[in-house]
Amino acid sequence: MLSRAIEVGKRNPEGVEKLLRATLESVPAERLWGNPDCGLKTRDHAEIDFALRNMVTSAIRMRNSLQ
């Protein structure tokens, strides 16, 4: 199984989407999953909220563009 971690904590949705699109060069879309990193335990709520909202926004944009 291929696994690749991408740090998205400080990125805006466009930055996350750019990283996901770059990952699509080596991972088929049906095998690409965006998951929060394990660092969420060490972050404050504002930082977690920011990171998760950006990740979800990016995932929605990616799904819409791939349909």
Sequence and secondary structure as in RCSB ss.txt:
>XXXX:A:sequence
MLSRAIEVGKRNPEGVEKLLRATLESVPAERLWGNPDCGLKTRDHAEIDFALRNMVTSAIRMRNSLQ
>XXXX:A:secstr
        TT  HHHHHHHHHHHTTTS GGG      GGGGGS HHHHHHHHHHHHHHHHHHHHHH 
